[in-house]
């Protein structure tokens, strides 16, 4: 955790407010579950408390991510990299500040006039509980200015009035509701609509271009959504409104809770213990250490939903272990670890699976019936295939190198398993609670977070209070960064659906391509490109509404389609020129991106083979839900 003295008071307040929201988000579902089991009656206000603590956590932690540099970007330029870089950084700061200012007013308008007066929680107006959206964007605008350097700070400061100008329709709506209508405000609102309509293409292209030079992805998505709504004469309040609606889904709190749990595990010695377990269990097999590395990567990515945690936190340790065996060179070790960092996205409690299922249910609107459980089961066999394929590489390499293997030691293996048994049991606990209906996904994620906190803190004493706070301080910006992207992407997704683009695209595609085989081929090619250029959260929310109607038109089962979708995106992280895992591995291992890709290439090809199997053999996705054919 960065030292408190290095943060201004305002950033510290935002951080601790985020932690408070997280604490409420953890405690309320557990309290409700206990009351239901003991008293047969739950906590009456558990649902709204959980929903609005998630909302507060999302936008306040996103604000802290602005201060700490935790937002997801494709690339960035150093402030002192020359005049051209200074101009580009100024443009990035200008746009980011503009988007934050615009969304601050749009969120404020939603809070003040978006709900009926009788809509109250605990007797308080809804505006109180929705206000963290506006507060979060306000802090994001302020922190954007504070974090900018030199001329970029001036540009960021100028971006705020520009964002306020674009938000004039929201200001007009608030003024009208308060009986303060004026001709000047009406003129400014119309000027905003006119400007957006006339400049939408140059501004949209600027957003895309600046995404490659450091503009946070949430600002790209939210800025594009705002331009589209303004150009079409629609209300920009729809962006925060859709984010609010999405966060009301009872599965969404699981995303930040599992993320924080994964970070706490990565900050403890759990990774080293798990490596030790798998080495003892499979070290006697040629390539056993490689299998162990793959399993550890899958375990951590499953919980955090962030490839960066696995590569950055464990990459160096796992690479050292592989190299220490003498059977693997640096190229193989780096390629294996980089390509294995995202295969955990298919296993429960994968955040990507949860988000896809939630969004798909919203898109189909009752036209097709499937659950998050179906998606979890659908991803198991494809995920196992990927693990076996990656681990199989290690076996083949070890046999060819005639790497000496250790003798299986029952006593050592038993000791290693016992030392890591509490962590090993986590996936089993999740599946048992979820599949038996004992607890909801949100309740399970809260239980797991408390379990991990107690285990790695008071019991193992590997993380003291400062260590736990530090892990949370690292996790919250990642969780906030993910949630703000989800919120921004939902607004853009809503516009595409309201504009009828999915249906139009499906109609055009079914006319142009009559073969299901060709459709799946084109789908895979397109999704590999999407996975290369987009993070998994925005890809799920923006792209899946376009392909879900297509899948139905070609008779592709929605679970099968979802597995194809997530598998493609996980492989897309390895696809040049900007596959995210390539950049993270480049940073972790200190090698140029293209050298990393050369290391990854054999594993990349193998994952494409697995993708082909998953795509054209539906049985792998549907066997466990009774739909294999």
N, C-alpha and C positions, 0 to 999 in steps of 0.2 A: 504493500500500500504506500502511495506517495505520502510523505510526511505532511501532517496537518498544516504546519507552518508554510508549506509551499502553496497552499490553496488560499484564495481569499475567503473571507467569512461567508460570502454569499454561496460559493461553491460547496463549502462544508455544510451549510444549512440544507442545500438541495440534496447532497449525498445522504445526510441523516434522515431527511424527510422520505427519501426513497427507501431507506432501510426500515423506517417505521411502516410504510405501506407494505413492504415485504413481510414484516412481522405479522401484520394483520392478515395478510393473504395466507400465511401459514397457519396461524392459530385458529381462525374462524372455521375453516373446513374441518379441522380436527375436533374442535369443540362441538360442532354440529353433529359429527359422526358419533362421538361419545354420548351425546344426549339422546340421539336416536336409538343407540344400542342399549343404553341404561334406562332411560325414561320413556322410550317409545315415542318421543316427540322431539323434533329437532329445534335448533335455535331459530326463532321466528324470522329474524332479519339476516340470516346467514347469507342468503343469495345476493341481496343488494350490497351487503358489506363486502363480500368477496368480489363482486363485479367492479365496484367503484374503487376498492383498494388496488385491483389490477390496473384500472384506468390511471390512478395516481402513480402507481409504480412505473407504468409504461412511459408516461410523459415526463415525470420528474427524473427518472434514471436516464431517459434520452437527453434531457437537459444536461445532466452530469456527464454524459458521453460527449457532448459538445465541448465541455471544458477539458475533459481528460483525453480527447482525441480518439474516442472509442467508436465513432461511427464508421461503418463499412464504406471504403472507397476503393476504386479500381487502381488508382495510382496517385501519386502526389509529387509536387515539385518543391525543392528546398527554397526557403525565402531568399537565400543568397546565391541562387543559381544563375543570375544574370538578369538583364533588363526584360527579356522576353518572358522569363519565368515570373518576374515581378508583376508584369501586366496580367499574365494568366492567373496568378494567385489573387490579384485584385478582382478579376472577373468572378472567380470562384467565391470569394468573400462577399461580393456584391449580391450575387444570386442567392447564396445561402441565407444571408441576412434578409433579403427580400421575401423569400419563401417563408421564413420563420415569422416575419412581421405580418404577412398576409394571413397565415394560418392562425396566428394569435387572435386577430380580429374575427376571423371566421368562426373560431372556437368560442370566442366571447359572445358573438351573436347567437350561436347555437345555445349556449348556456342560458342567455337572458330571455330569448324569445322562442326557443325551440321546443318548449314543454308547456303543458297546460298548468295553470296556477294550482290546480288540485293535485298535481303529481308531486308527491312528497315522500321522503324517506326519513324516518325518525322525526316526523313533523317539520323537517327542514325542506326548503325548495330544492328542486333538482339542480338548480344552478350551482349550489354549494358543492355537489358531488361531481358535477361535470367540469367545474372550474379548473381542475388540474391540467386539462388540455390547454387552455389559454395561458395558464401560469407557466406550464412547461415550454410552450413556444416562445413566451416572453423571455424566459431565461436563456433559451437557445439563441434568440436574436442578440441578447446582451452579451452572452459568452462568445458568440461569433465575432463581435466587435473587439472584445477584450483579448481574444486569442490571436487576432490578426496582428501582423507586424508591418511597420512602415506604411507605404502607400496602400497596402491591402486593408489596413485599419480604416483609412479614410474611405475607401471603396465600400467597406462593410457598413460604415455609418451612413453613407449615401444610399445604400441598398434598403435601409429601413423605410425612409419616406417613399421610395418607389414601391415597396411592398404595401405600404398604407394606401397609396393611390390605387393599386390593383384591388385592394380590399374595400373600396368605396361602396360597392353594392351592399356589403354586409353592414357597413356603417349606416347607410341609408335605411336598411331594415331595422336596425336598433333605434335610430332616431325616430322613424315612423311609429314604432311600437310605443315609444315614450312620448308621442305627440309633439315631437320637435322637428317635424318635416321642414325642409328648406329647399328653395330652388337651387341654391349653390350645391348642396349635397346631391340633388337629383342630377344636375349637370355633370358633376364629377363621376357619379356612378355610370352614367351613360358614356362618358368619355373612357372609363375603364373598359366597358364592354367593347366599345369601338376600337380602342387600342389593341386589346387582346385579339379581336377578330382580324385586324389588319396585320398584326405582327406575329401571329401564332407560329408560322413556319420558321422564320429566322430565330425566334426565341426557342422553339422546340429543338431545332438543330443545335443551338448554343448549349442547351441543357445536355444533349447527348455528347457533344464534343467535350464539354467541361467535365463530364463524368470520367473521362480518361485522364484528367489532370487534377483530380482531387475533390471535385464536388461530391459531397456525400450522396449515396444512392437514394436515401429517403428524400432529399431535396430534388433530385432528378425526377422521381416518381410523383411527388406531391406537386412540384412545379408544373409538370406536364398535365396532371389532373386539373389543377387550377386554371391553366390556360384553356383547356378544352371546355371546362364548365363556363368560363367567362365568354369564350368565343361563341358558344352556343346560346348564350343568354340565360344560363341556368344559375342556380344559387351555389356559391362556393361553400356555403355551410354544409352542403352534402358531403364534403370530404371528412370533416370531423364527425358528422352524423353517422356515416358508414363505419368509421373507426369505432365509435361508441357502440353501434349495433354489433360489430364483430366481437368486441371485448365482452359483450354480454353473454356470449356462448359459454356454456358451463365447462367446456374442456380447455378453453384458452389459458386459464391460470397455470395449467400444467407446464406450459412452455417456459416461463421464467423460473418456476420452482425446480424443474429438472435441470435447467441450465446452471442455477446456483449450486445445486447438489453436485453436479459434475465438476464444477470449479473447485469446490471444497475437497472433493476426492483427489483432484489433480494437484492441489496444494499440499496435501498430506503425503505420506509415503505409500499410499495405496497402490500407485503404479508400480513401484519397485517390488512390493509384495506380490502383486499379481504376476509380474514377470517371473519372480522366483517360483511361484506355484506352477506356472505353465512349463518352465524349464525343467522342474523336477518331474512333472507328469509326462512330458513328451520329449524331454531332452535325450532319452535313450533312442529315439527314432531319428534317423537321418533327416536333418532339416527341422528338428523339433523347436529350436530357438526361433526360427523364422515363423513357424506356426504360432508360437507364443506371442511374438511381436504383432502378428496380424490380429490375434484374438484381443490383445490389450488395446490396440487401436480401435477395433470395433466396439469394445466395451465403453471407452470414454467418449467416442463420437456419438454413440447412441444416446447418452445422457445429456451432453452439452448441446448437441445439434450444431456445433461449430467445429469445423475442421481445424481451425487455427489452434484450439486448445490442445488437441492431440499432437499436432506437429510441433508446436512451439514448446509445450510443456514436457512432452515425452520423447520427441524425436531424437534429441541428443543421447539420452539414456539408452533407448532401444538400438540406435545405430552403434553405440559403443559395445553393447552386448553381442550384436551380430558380428561385428568386426573381431571381437575378442575370441570367437569360436575358431577363427582361422579358415573357415569354409566360405566366407563371403568377402568380396572386395567392397570398396566404398561405393562403386556405381550400383551394385546390386542392392546393398543395404539402403541407400538413399532412394532408389527407385521403388523398392518394396514398401518402405514406410510412407512415402508420398502417395503411392497409389492405393494404400490400404486405409488412408485417413478418413475416407468418406463412406466406406462400405457399411459402417454402423448405422447409416441413415435408414436402412431397411428393417432394423430390429426394434421391437418395443423396448422402451417407450419413446421411439423416435419422434422428435418434434416435427420433422417434415411429414411423417405419416399422419400425425394428428391434424396438422394444418391442412393437408390435402383433403382428408376426410371431411373436416368441417366446411371447407370451401366447396367441395363437390356436392355435399348435401344442400348447401345454399343454392348452388347453380341448378341442380336437377329439380328442386322444389317438389319433392314427392313423386317424380316420374320414375325413379328407380330406388329400390330399397337396399341399402347396405350401411354397415356401421363401422365405427373406428376399429372394433374388434375384428371385423372382416378384413380391414386393411392391414392390421397387424399380422393376422394369420397369412394373408396373401403375400406379405413380404418375407416371411420366414424362409421358405425354400430357396427363393432367389438369393437372399442374403447368405444362406449357408453355401450355396454354389460359389458365390464370390469369395467367401472365406476359404473354401477348399481350393479354389483356383489359385488364390494368392499364396496360401500356405504350400500348395503343391509345387509352386516354383522353388520354394526353399528346399523341399525334399529332393527335387531333381538336381538342383545346384549342389546340394550337400553330397549326394551320391556320386556325382561326377567328380567332385573335388576330393572324394574319399575322406571327408571330414571325420575325425574320431568322435565317437559318441560316448556319452557317459553311461555307466551301468545304472540300471534302474534301482533306486534305493527306496524300499517301501517305507522305512522309518523317516527318511528325509522328506519324502513326498508327503507323508501323513502330517509331519510337522509343518511343512509349508502350507498345506491345505488348511490346517487348523488355524494358522496365523492369519490367513486371508479369508477364512470362512464367512465372517460377517459381510465383507464386500462381495464375495462370490454369490451370496444368497440374495443380493439386491434384485437382480432380474427375476429370480424365482418368486420373491415376495410380491413384486409388481404383478406378475402374471397370475399368481394365486388370488390376490385380492381383486384383480380386475375381472378375470374370467369367471370367478365364483359370484360376482356381483356384490361382494362384501363392501366395497367402497367404490366411489366414482373416481375418475381419472384425476380430478383436482384433489380429492381427499388423499389419494395414493401419493401424488407428488408431494403434498404437504407432509405426509407421514415419512416418506423417504428422506426429505430434506432434514427433518428433525432427527431421524435415525442417523443420518450421516454426521450431523453436527455433534450429537452426543457421542457417537462412535469415535470420531477423529479428535474430539475435544476431551471431555472429562474421562472417557474410558481409556483411549490409547495415549492421550496427552501429547499427541503429535502437533496439535494446533492449540496454542493458548488463546486467550481472548483477543490479543493483538493479531494472531495468525488468522483467526476466524474473521475478524473485521477486515483484515487485508484481503482475504479470499473473496469476501462479499464485495469489497470495493473494486476488485478486478472483475467480478461477475456481473455486477449491476450495470456497468456501461455496455457490456455485451448483450445482456438481456434487454436493456433499453434500446440499444441499437437495432436489435432484431425486431422488437415490438413496434418501433417507430416506422421501420420499413414495411412491416405488415400493415400498419395503419395507413400509410401513404399508398401502398399498392392496392389496398381495398378500395380507396377512392377512385383510383384509375380503373380498376376492374369494374366498379359500379357504372362508371361512364360508358365503358365498352358494352356492357350488358344493356343499359338503358338505350344506347344507340342502335341496338340490334345487331352489333357486329358478329357475335358468335353464330347467330342463325344465318346471317348473310354469308359468312365464311363457310359454314357447313354446307349451305346450298350450292355455293360455287364449287367447293371441293368435290362434293358427290357428283356434280355434273362433269367436272374435269377428270376425275379419277374414279373409275368404276370398280377397280380391283382392290379388295381388302389388303392383299399382299403389298401392293404399291403404296396404299395409304399408310400402312405400318412402316414401310421403308422410308417414305418421305417424313413421317412423324419422327422417326429416330434421328434422321439427319437434322431436322429442324431443332429438335430438343437438345442435341449435342451442341449446336451453336448457341442456343439459349443458355445452357448450362455454363458455357464458356464466358458469356457476357453478363449474366445476371446471377445474383445470389439466389439461393433456393427459396427464400420466403417470398420475394417479389415475383419470382418465376411461377410459383404455385398460384398466387393470387391473380396474376395478370394473364398468364398463358393458359392455365387450366380451364378457365371459362370458354376459351376458344376451342380447345380440343375435346372437352367432355361431350358437347353435342355431336361432334364428328365421330367420336367413338361409338356413341349410340347409333348414329346413322349407318355405320359399318358393322354393327353387331358385336362390338368389342365390350366385354363385361367391364363394368366400371372399376372393379377391383383390379382386374388385369391391366386396364388402362392406367390406373394409379401406380401400379408397380413398374410398368414401363416408364412412366413419367419420372418417378423418383430415381430409378436406376440410371436413366439417361442423364439426369442432372448431376448425379454423383460422379459419373464418368466425365461429364462436361467440365468438372473442376480440374481435370487433367489435360484439357484440350487447349493448345496454344491458339491465339497469342496471349490470352490473358486468363487462362484457367487459374482460379484462385489458389488451388493447392500448389501450383508451380511457384507462385510468388512467395507463399508462406514457407515452402521448403527451401527456396532460394535464400530466404532470410535465416532460417533455422540452421542450414548446413553451410552457409557462406559460399554458395556457388551461383554462377549465372543461371538465369531461368532456362535458357536453351540447353545447357548442360544437364540440368535437372530433367528436362523433358527427354533427352536422350537416355538418361537412366530409367525413366518411367516407361519408355516406348514399348518394351516387351509386355509389361503388365497392362498397359493401356490396350494393346491388341487383344490380350486374353480377356479383358473385361468387355471388349466389343463382342467377342465370341459368346460370352455369357449373356450379354444383352440380346443377341440374336436368338439364343435358346429361349430366354424369357419372353421375347416378343412373339415368336412363331410357335411356341409350344405352351399354350395357355395353362396346361396342367400344373406347371410349376407355381403359378399364382393362385390357382383355383382349387387345387386338390384338398387343402385343409379347410375350405369353406363349403365343400360338397358340390362345387361347380366345375370340377375338372372335366375336360372333354377333349 
